[in-house]
Amino acid sequence: MLQRKLAQMCAGALAVIAVHSSALAQDKVVNLKISLWVPPAHPLVAATQAWADDIDKASGGTIKSIVFPSEQLGKAFDHYDMARDGIADVTYVSPGYQPGRFPIAAAGQLPFTFGDGKKGTLAFDEWYRKYAPTEMKDTKVCFGFIYDPGALHGKKKIVLPTDLAGVKVRPAQSSIAEMVRLLGGTNVQASAPESRDAIERGVADEITFPWGSMFLFGIEKVVKYHMDVPLYTAVFTYNVNLKTYNSMSAAQKKVFDDHCTPEWAAKVADPWADFEAAGRVKMKALAGHDVYKLTDDQLSQWKAATESLRSNWAEAVKATGADPAQIAADLQAAIKKYDAGL
């Protein structure tokens, strides 16, 4: 009896798989152009290629993906609009590259919010799924993630928040740009691929950047001092062109949605988190570089000096009609759930 029941269950499961495979086999091929703005050596490229390959395999070859790194299809700042307009089908979006456009997502970019990249990705992805359909409604958001917290690097040793007065800083994202203005510095806008050149030419003196990527973009060659504190992180999303997604069959959508999960967010982002964390160790061992800690008092001064950024963020969110108190509470709950804070 038990054997017969198990056999029936297996037959049923095989039938479902067969129907799914048959449906996929009859589907038109969907070609996905996936656009990244980081270079081929960046860990995000290999992880995204693995993600794309798994989609292709699960679709029975009816979805065919090509990954384009290094801004081949468009500049880093343009990637949200590229997904919206169909220049690419899937794009790697940095909401912080466009100040004020995505105020809810910016909660994840406030200083001293996350202390760990891997846990932070799980917290951010879970939290932002609730708000992305409203804030990024003209694309489909597949998943979100962060990198391991970055720090301040530069030509000058910055210890206190008052040390930023008059200093030219390339900010990693919009909330850090607001911090720089608040503390009397000047912002220099440059995407990650443009940053070394900005410092080398003296256009910028300091940069906020994750540790491993300092080496990837060659920025360690033009700076000396590194504040060893999890100052900030940046948030990211993979955005999908709605026309492309809606052109898929039900079976293809199922395959794609199965790859837009928290588990896949982690699979794509975790190698990057490891890479950035390893960069901190590498920098500390590098001759001619000063990687320095802050005292408890100095860190307290930084936190106090940047506290007004949270109220400014709340006002920006309130202007959209959303509830900043609820949004902040939801984010803190996710951070606590995954132990992702400082």
Secondary structure, 3 states (H helix, E strand, C coil): CHHHHHHHHHHHHHHHHHHHHHHHHCCCCEEEEEECCCCCCCHHHHHHHHHHHHHHHHCCCCEEEEEECCCCCCCHHHHHHHHHHCCCCEEEECHHHCCCCCCCHHHHHCCCCCCCHHHHHHHHHHHHCCCHHHHCCCCEEEEEEECCCEEEEECCCCCCHHHHCCCEEECCCHHHHHHHHHCCCEECCCCHHHHHHHHHCCCCCEEEECHHHHHHCCHHHCCCEEECCCCECCEEEEEECHHHHHCCCHHHHHHHHCCCCHHHHHHHHHHHHHHHHHHHHHHHCCCCCEEECCCHHHHHHHHHHCCHHHHHHHHHHHCCCCCHHHHHHHHHHHHHHHCCCC
